[in-house]
Amino acid sequence: MSLSIIAVLTSAFLDLWLVALIPCAAILGYFVCIYPKHAFYLFFGILPFSIEIYFANGLGTDLPAEPLILFFFLYSIFLYANRKSNPKEVDIITFFVLLHLVWISYSSLWAEYPLVSYKFLLAKLWYVLPFYFLSQHFLSTEKSISTWIKVFLIGLIISITYVFMRHLTRGLSFDSIGWAVSPFFRNHVNYSTLIVISLPLCWYKIRHSKNTTWYTILLFFSLTAIYFSYTRAAMIAVVAMIFSIVLIKHRLLFKSLLVSIFITMAGLLYMGHNNNYLHFAPNYESTVAHTRFDNLMEATYKMEDISTMERLHRWVSGFNMILERPWTGFGPNNFYFSYKPYSNYSFKTYVSNNPDKSGLHNYYLMMAVEQGIIGFLVFCSLLILAIFTGERAYHRCKRHKDIIMMSLLMVIGIMVMILINDLVEAVKVGSFMFVALGIISFYSKSAKSTELVH
């Protein structure tokens, strides 16, 4: 109580409201240290309500998510530094997770703006250690998986209901969804992606819960929320996850992924041959924003939607940057500061001045631009090997098949979403990606044994 009074008075005197949060931080720190597993569950329960806060010096944070991540980061270091039972062998997924971190460190040395890259590296460490490694420590049983899902879904359903009721006041219109998701979500893409991630979790609870009715209702409510989020990538991700269930069961997911990569590479070669990509340059006057979703879909088909064509503008810039620095890239998180000199005027749109300081809108391409071709290959190999390992483990497992299936679907959903978005560094997406990879790694290693802790 005394600490709270002192903090409030100090914050009022210095006009720094963050000082008043010191008692809250102390309580959270105590809770994390004494009840780390429960704090891990709590983090995901409050994650849908985390708000992005920006300061006058240009720095930003997510509250209360990032302070909790920092606690988990420190706890994970302490845990594994003092753990005698640390694994002596490193599986292939863990190896590529670590290689991903190593290459980020190396490419940061060659960055145009090194300080920006080192901040990115620190943030990546904050994600990987708490979520990839701690997930294998805290989510090692079916009971812990079930509790984790339940706590997250409770928070999510409250946030979806808030957005939905707020959106109803504007008639569920397309042009008001950005307003409806605030302040808890940056935009409708972040909102819909978190819901996409929740679908495999709902599916798991329907199959492993006595009260399936509630989770079935939540599943359909989530699908409705995705539709009214008006996010094209999210709708495609839902379809991709449905097909992936069939592909996994028939041992075809990994093979289908390789075919998709081959088709993509062939398409890129065609675009580059004789500068064929120039045929897709937009008409500056007709490429505009739309306020109706049906008009947006029609404009997308006609290559006249401003968000789609601005993505194309930045992708062209990205390819030009790769040709300039193919091996080391321009440095992690350096795209925004470096891309404009590499733009092609033919692809310019009304928003090409980029007032929002947004990124490349394709995470895979951004890896190649910022971390070079090697960084791109390391990241893609991580995802491809996770798919291969998870699919193989699914068919080798006698138990925990649904846990592996759930995690694979989460990874697939995120992989689709980041085709046209930069989301892995968003706390509401990146945390789940590394948790899913951690779960696949843990249960795949355990697939050889018929006895796991239940």
Secondary structure, DSSP 8 states (H G I E B T S, - for coil): -HHHHHHHHHHHHHT-GGGGGHHHHHHHHHHHHHSHHHHHHHHHHHGGG-EEEE-TTS-EEEETHHHHHHHHHHHHHHHHHS-TT--SS--HHHHHHHHHHHHHHHHHTT-SSHHHHHHHHHHHHHHIIIIIIHHHHHS-SHHHHHHHHHHHHHHHHHHHHHHHHHHHTTTT-GGGHHHHTTTTSSSHHHHHHHHHHHHHHHHHHHHS-S-HHHHHHHHHHHHHHHHTTT-HHHHHHHHHHHHHHHHHHTT-HHHHHHHHHHHHHHHHHHHHGGGGGGGG---TTT-B--SSHHHHHHHHHTT-BHHHHHHHHHHHHHHHHHHHSTTT-S-TT-HHHHSGGG--GGG--TTTT-TT----S-HHHHHHHHHHHHHHHHHHHHHHHHHHHHHHHHHH-SS-HHHHHHHHHHHHHHHHHTTS---TTSHHHHHHHHHHHHHHHHHHHGGG-S----
